[in-house]
Amino acid sequence: MEITLGHTPDADDAFMFYGFACGAIKSKNFTIRHVIQDIETLNRRALAHELDVTAVSAHAFAYLKDYVILRGGGSFGLGYGPVVIARKERAMTLEELKNARIAIPGRMTSANLLLKLAVGNFVEKEMSFEAIPQAVLGGGNDDDVDAGLVIHEAQITYDRSKFDAVLDLGKWWDAETGGLPVPLGINVASARAMDPLQLKEFSDLFVKSIEYGLDNIDAAVDYSMQYARGQPRETIKRFVKMYVNEITRDMGPQGKKAIEKMFEMAQEKRLIPAGVNIRVV
């Protein structure tokens, strides 16, 4: 059977799918058609149920129907995560983030939900994640903002001579939850397109692709460099190793508990619907 497989043009996603892409991990039962788009586009396509398997934000799962979570492929921070930055000369405080104008990389991103849980109300300005640092610096146009929420490799590469970190959401979450991993990205599969046996078979294949990348890390990083966005190889390798970890191989009880905790906190604040069924294959 042919399945559509959505993932982002990001180094950590490319690393996870390297086993499939290089032909090392094959299946006689699945033919994979890769769909590569940014995470917020994949979130929206999953809402419309346009993809059989796809990466999505953990936050977006609260709105999905007939998808189940795959045990492998999750992006979880281990004491680190998205960061809110502001201009250095602005010297912005955490309290000032409330009601500030903040650039976000997508309304359904987990980073956005975590920020709402941490600070409450703020004015969202949705834009491409690549544009956020420049919007924070300002240029006298409509995209100017007080602060920006940076994700992907920008979490570790933002220019510290120009920006201050106002809030590290990974550290905030770690303190808030007693050390649970930070739930950011997950992979989901359609329970409409695949029966339970097919879901399990693909889930196991995906884990094998992740393990192949971890066992062949230099080749997998080399493959991921096509999505480096101008960053040096050592930076990309560092970023990949941050977000392709043991919980990526299998989220296990801790990963599921982290998602449940985020949803519980969000439901208390009426940020997401109640009664989300978190099923992990």
QUIWOTA-V700553 format. One record per residue. RES is the residue in one letter. PSI is psi as a letter, one per 40 degrees, with the letter a starting at -180 (* if undefined). OMEGA is omega in radians with two decimals (NA if undefined). NEAR is the number of other ideal C-beta (glycine too) atoms within 8 Angstrom. Layout:
((RES/PSI/OMEGA/NEAR) (RES/PSI/OMEGA/NEAR))
This chain:
((M/i/3.08/7) (E/h/3.06/7) (I/i/3.03/13) (T/h/-3.05/11) (L/h/-3.10/14) (G/h/2.99/13) (H/i/-3.01/13) (T/i/3.04/10) (P/f/-3.12/8) (D/i/-3.00/9) (A/d/-3.10/14) (D/d/3.07/13) (D/d/3.13/12) (A/d/3.13/15) (F/d/-3.11/14) (M/d/-3.07/14) (F/e/-3.11/12) (Y/d/3.14/16) (G/d/3.07/13) (F/d/-3.01/11) (A/d/-3.11/9) (C/e/3.10/8) (G/e/-3.12/6) (A/d/3.14/7) (I/h/-3.06/10) (K/i/3.07/5) (S/h/3.07/8) (K/e/-3.06/3) (N/e/-3.10/6) (F/h/2.91/10) (T/h/-3.00/6) (I/h/3.00/8) (R/h/-3.06/8) (H/h/3.06/8) (V/h/-3.02/12) (I/h/-3.12/7) (Q/i/3.14/9) (D/i/-2.96/10) (I/d/-3.12/14) (E/d/3.04/12) (T/d/3.09/8) (L/d/3.07/17) (N/d/-3.09/14) (R/d/3.11/9) (R/d/3.07/13) (A/d/3.07/16) (L/d/3.11/9) (A/e/3.13/6) (H/f/-3.09/10) (E/e/-3.06/6) (L/i/-3.13/13) (D/d/3.08/10) (V/h/3.14/14) (T/i/2.91/15) (A/h/3.03/12) (V/i/2.96/15) (S/i/3.07/16) (A/d/3.10/13) (H/d/-3.06/13) (A/d/-3.10/13) (F/d/3.13/15) (A/e/-3.06/10) (Y/e/-3.06/8) (L/i/3.08/11) (K/h/3.03/4) (D/f/2.97/7) (Y/i/3.02/12) (V/i/-3.11/10) (I/h/3.04/15) (L/i/-3.08/15) (R/d/-3.14/10) (G/i/3.02/13) (G/e/-3.14/12) (G/i/3.02/15) (S/h/-3.13/10) (F/h/3.03/15) (G/i/3.13/13) (L/g/-3.07/9) (G/e/3.10/8) (Y/i/-3.11/10) (G/a/3.13/14) (P/i/-3.06/13) (V/h/3.02/13) (V/h/-3.13/15) (I/i/3.04/13) (A/i/3.11/14) (R/h/-3.07/11) (K/d/-3.11/9) (E/e/-3.14/4) (R/d/3.13/8) (A/f/-3.06/7) (M/i/3.11/12) (T/i/3.11/7) (L/d/-3.14/7) (E/d/-3.11/5) (E/e/3.09/8) (L/d/3.10/14) (K/h/-3.12/9) (N/e/3.05/5) (A/i/3.05/11) (R/h/-3.01/9) (I/h/3.06/16) (A/h/3.13/16) (I/i/-3.09/14) (P/e/3.13/16) (G/h/-3.08/13) (R/d/-3.11/8) (M/e/3.10/11) (T/i/3.08/16) (S/d/3.11/12) (A/d/3.14/15) (N/d/3.13/15) (L/d/3.12/13) (L/d/3.13/15) (L/d/3.10/16) (K/d/3.10/12) (L/d/-3.06/10) (A/d/-2.99/9) (V/e/-3.09/10) (G/b/-3.03/5) (N/h/2.92/5) (F/i/-3.13/13) (V/h/-3.11/7) (E/h/2.93/8) (K/h/-3.06/11) (E/h/3.11/8) (M/i/3.06/11) (S/h/-3.08/7) (F/d/-3.13/12) (E/d/-3.05/5) (A/e/-2.98/10) (I/d/-3.13/15) (P/d/3.14/13) (Q/d/3.10/7) (A/d/3.11/14) (V/d/3.10/15) (L/d/3.08/8) (G/i/3.12/8) (G/e/3.10/7) (G/f/3.13/4) (N/a/-3.04/5) (D/e/-3.12/3) (D/e/-3.14/10) (D/h/-3.09/8) (V/i/3.10/12) (D/d/-3.09/10) (A/i/-3.14/15) (G/i/3.13/13) (L/h/-3.05/15) (V/h/-3.13/15) (I/a/-3.13/11) (H/a/-3.05/8) (E/e/3.09/11) (A/d/3.07/11) (Q/d/-3.09/12) (I/e/-3.06/9) (T/e/-3.12/7) (Y/i/-3.02/13) (D/h/-3.09/6) (R/e/3.03/6) (S/e/-3.12/4) (K/d/-3.02/8) (F/i/2.93/12) (D/i/3.00/11) (A/h/-3.14/9) (V/d/-3.10/11) (L/h/3.01/12) (D/h/-3.06/9) (L/d/3.07/15) (G/d/3.12/13) (K/d/3.11/10) (W/d/-3.12/11) (W/d/-3.14/13) (D/d/3.13/11) (A/d/-3.08/6) (E/d/-2.99/7) (T/e/-3.12/9) (G/f/3.01/4) (G/e/3.05/5) (L/i/3.05/11) (P/i/-3.10/10) (V/h/-3.09/16) (P/h/-3.09/12) (L/c/-3.14/15) (G/i/3.06/13) (I/i/3.00/16) (N/h/-3.09/14) (V/i/3.13/14) (A/i/-3.06/15) (S/h/3.04/12) (A/e/3.00/9) (R/d/-3.04/6) (A/d/-3.05/7) (M/i/3.07/13) (D/i/-3.07/5) (P/d/3.13/6) (L/d/3.11/6) (Q/d/3.10/10) (L/d/-3.14/13) (K/d/-3.14/9) (E/d/-3.13/11) (F/d/3.10/15) (S/d/3.13/13) (D/d/3.10/8) (L/d/-3.13/12) (F/d/3.08/14) (V/d/3.11/12) (K/d/3.10/10) (S/d/3.10/15) (I/d/-3.13/15) (E/d/3.11/10) (Y/d/3.09/13) (G/d/3.13/14) (L/d/3.13/10) (D/e/-3.13/6) (N/f/-2.90/9) (I/d/-3.11/9) (D/d/3.11/6) (A/d/-3.14/9) (A/d/3.08/14) (V/d/3.08/14) (D/d/3.10/7) (Y/d/-3.11/12) (S/d/-3.08/15) (M/e/3.07/10) (Q/e/3.11/6) (Y/f/-3.04/10) (A/e/-3.14/12) (R/f/3.06/6) (G/e/-3.13/3) (Q/i/3.12/9) (P/i/-3.06/6) (R/d/-3.10/8) (E/d/3.09/6) (T/d/3.14/12) (I/d/3.11/15) (K/d/3.11/10) (R/d/-3.13/9) (F/d/3.13/14) (V/d/-3.11/14) (K/d/3.06/8) (M/d/-2.98/12) (Y/e/2.93/13) (V/g/-3.01/12) (N/a/-3.09/10) (E/d/3.11/5) (I/d/3.04/13) (T/d/3.12/14) (R/d/3.12/10) (D/h/-3.06/9) (M/d/3.08/14) (G/a/-3.11/8) (P/d/-3.09/5) (Q/d/3.12/10) (G/d/3.12/14) (K/d/3.14/11) (K/d/3.13/9) (A/d/3.11/14) (I/d/3.12/14) (E/d/-3.14/9) (K/d/3.13/10) (M/d/3.14/15) (F/d/3.11/12) (E/d/3.13/8) (M/d/-3.12/9) (A/d/3.11/14) (Q/d/3.10/11) (E/d/-3.14/6) (K/e/3.11/8) (R/f/3.10/4) (L/d/3.10/8) (I/i/3.11/11) (P/i/3.07/7) (A/i/2.98/5) (G/f/3.10/4) (V/h/3.13/9) (N/h/-3.11/4) (I/g/3.13/10) (R/h/-3.11/6) (V/h/3.09/9) (V/*/NA/10))
